Amino acid sequence: MALVSAKGILENARDGHYAVPAININNLEWTKAVLSTAQEMNSPILVAVSEGAVKYMTGFHTVTEMVKAMIEDLNITVPVALHLDHGSFEGAKAALAAGFTSVMYDGSHLPIDQNLAETREIVALAHSMGASVEAEVGSIGGEEDGIIGSGELADPAECKIMADTGIDFLAAGIGNIHGKYPENWAGLSFETLDAIKKATGNIPLVLHGGSGIPVEQVKKAIDLGVSKINVNTELQLSNAAAIREFITSGKDLEGKNYDPRKLYAPGYEAMKATVKGKIEDFGSANKA
């Protein structure tokens, strides 16, 4: 199946009262784990990539062609959108030019008028190419690829203005955090989420920082209109833990386990298990 826009994927999720995972990838193993597990679970999926990961993998075209080729070679039939996560203005345009079918333009650190103007420009470009657009209001806590957010709550009125730019789905800060959640984390602000939903109407909402949020809070957020949940840190942690155990137990010294295909195998399987758990928690299994 060819790459598709995320718009239909998330509208179906909104109407069906489930959420679709947006899983960040960092290399071939990550991509294979995400796509193969989505296929096994019959779940639509967003393959998400940060600009830092794009740079690591040598460029937008490399990422696009790798994902497209893997879809073909693995015979992936579930809907897949290739999505730029927290894209800059120029990064979003470069991703679209390289064949990404969805982009997040993150102007949340800018004055609202500039954020709105640049978002409208990205929307016009993306929609002319059949791609979808996500934008953000209210920064997300923590740090991702140099973008630091203090985690303030989004203003529902600003969310309404942003939704009116023509974006396809909206990320809004509701107390969520990138990376590990601290022990003193206050939890999601469902009052804010409910107000945003009422202000923005039918637009699918996005929850960033999906790694580590208690499942009961995730499910309540889905009930309140969240249709896309971003996951990154948990795959990094499960991958690292599995590879660490393989090496510290001395298994890398057995036979030809120094072969990177064998050395990386435990991390790959751990990531698959993490993706499977998220698909189950978010309710997107058998929704393809």
N, C-alpha and C positions, 0 to 999 in steps of 0.2 A: 504494500500500500504506500502511496506517495505521502509525503509530509502534508499536514493540513493545518489550517488556522486553528488557534485555540478557542475562537469565539463559539463555535458550535459545541465543542467539547464541554465548555463551562456553562453554556446555556442549558444543555442537557443535564448537567450536574445540579444546577440551580433548580430546575423543574423537578428533578428526581430526588432532591433532598439528600445528596451525597456530595463529597468533594473529591477532586482529582489531584493526585500528588504531582508536584513539580519537583523533580529530583535533579539536583545539580550533579553534573558529570565533570570529571577531571582528566580522564584518559580512556583508552580503549576498554579496560576492564570495567570501569564505571558504566560506560555506555552499554556494554554487553549485559551487565547485571540488570540494569534498568529495563532495557528493551525485552530481554528474555523473560524476566519475571512478569512484566506487564502482559506479555503474550500468554504465559502460563496461567495467569489470574484472569485473563480476558478483561483487562481493565484499560480504558483510555489512559494516556500518560502524556505529561509534558516533560521533555528532556530539556532541562534548563542549564545555561552556561553563563558564568560571570565573565566580565571582560578580562579579569586576571587569569581565569582558566583558559580563555580563548588564546591569550598571549602565550601561556605555557604550552598549549597544543599547536602553536606556530601561526594561528590565524583563523579568521572566520571561515574561509573557504575549506580549510582542512577539516574543521569541525562539521560543516555542512555535508561535505562529501563522505566523511566517515559515517555519520549517522544515516545518510541515505543509502550507502552501500550496505551497511549492517542490516537495515530494514529489509533490503532485497535478499541478502545472503542468508539471513535467519528466517526468512519468510514471515515477517511480522505483519499481521493483518489487523491488529487493533489500531485505533486512531492515535497518531503520534504528532505532536506539535513540537517544533524546535524553537525554544524560547530564550531570548536574551534576558538575563536577570540583572537588575540594577544597572541598566545601560546609561551611558552618557549620551548627549545629543548626537555627537559624531559617531559614537559607537553604535547607536541604534540605526543610524543611516547605513553604516558599513555592514551591519548584520543583515539588514533587509537586502542590500545589494548582493550579499553572498548567498541568499536563499533561505534565511531564517523565516519561519512562517508566523512568528510572534515575537514582539519585543516589549520589554518594560523600559520606558523612558523615565528615569528617576531624577526629577527636578525638585525633589522635596526639600533640598537644602537651599533652594533659591527663593527670592521674594515671590509671592504667590502670582503676581501679574506676569513675571517672566516665566515661571513654571507653566502657567496656562498657555501663554503664547507659543512657547517651544513645544508643548504637548500637542497643540492644534496642528503644528507643522508636521510633527511625526505622524499624527493620525492621518492627515491627508496623504502623506507619502505611503504609509503602510496600507491603507485601504485601497489605494490605487493599484497595489500589488497583491491584493487578496490576503493580506496579513492582519493580525490582530494586535491591539495595543493595550498595555497596562500602564497605569500611572499611579503615583503615590502622593498622599497628603498626610502630613504628620509623620515624623521620622520614626523608623523602627529602632529599638534599642540595640546596643552592641555595635560591632564593627564587622564589615564585610568588604574585602578588597579595598580598604582605605576609606570607605564611606562610613562615617561614624554617626550614629543616631543616639540621642539621649532618651528616646522612648516616650516622648510626650504624646498625649492623646490627641487624635485628629479632631478638628473642628467640623461638625456635621455640615455647617453652612458652606465651608470651603470644599468639602467632599461633593456637595451638590453642584457647585460651580465647576469642579473638575469633571464630574460625570457628564456635564452638559457640553464638554469639548468634543464628545463623540467617541471617547475611549470605550473599549469593549469590556474591561473589568478594572476594578479599583482596589488598590492596596491602601489601607488606612491604619495608622498607628492606634492600637487599642491596648497598649501595655506589653506587647510582644517584643522579644529580644532575639537578636542573632547570636548564635553560639550557645554555649552552656548557660542554663538558667541558674542564677545564684539562689542560695537557700532562702534568702529573704525576699525573693520575688513576690510581688503582690498579687500576681495572677492577671488574667485578662479582664478588661473592663467591659462587661456585657451591657452595661447601661450605655456606654459610648457606642458599642457595636449596634445596639438596637436603634439608637438615635440616627446613626449613619444610614442604616437600612431604610428607615422611614424617610430620611431626607433624599436619598438617591433613587428610591423606587426599585426597579427590577434589575439593575445592573449587578452581575455577579461580583462578589467581594472576595478579596484575597487575604490570607493569613500568612505573613512572613514569619520566619523563626519557628517553624513547626517542629523542630527537634527538641523534645523534652517537655512539651506542654502536656499535662495530664490528659488522658484520653477522654475523661468526662467533660473537660473544658473544650476539647476539640469538637466533640459531638454537639455540645451546646452551641458552639460557634457555627457549626454547619446548620443547625436548626434556625439560626438567625441570619442566614444568607451567605455564609462563606462557601465558595465553590471550588477554590484552589488553595492548596496548602503547600508551602515551600519546605523542602527537607534537604539539608546538606550536612550539618554537623554530625548527625547520628550515623550516616554512612561512613564519614571519615573516622569516627570513633570505633565503629564495629570492624572496619577494615584494618585499622591500626592494631587493635587488640588481637585479632586473629593472627596477623602476621607476627606480632610480638610473641605470642604463645608458641607459634611454629618454630621460631628461632631460639627462644630461651629454653625450649624443651630439647633442643639439639636436633630436631628433625631435618633442619636444613643441611646437616652434615651426613645424613643417611643417603646412600646411593648417589643418584644424580639430582637430588632435591635442590641443588644450587641452580638448576634450570629455572629461569624466571617464570616459566609457565607453571612450574610446580610450587615455586616460592610464593607466587601471588595467588595461588588457588584458594588457600584458606580465607584470605581477605575477600576474594570474589564471592565465595559461598556465603560469607557473613553479610556482605552487602545485599545479596539476593534475599536473605532471610529478613533483613531490615526493610527492604522495599515491600516484600510480601506482607509484613506486619502493618506497614502504613496503608497499603491498599485495603487490608481488612479493616483497620481502624476507621478509615475515611469512607468506607462503604462503596468503593468504586469497582469491587470485584464483580465480574459478569455484567458489566454495564457497557461493554464495547459494542 
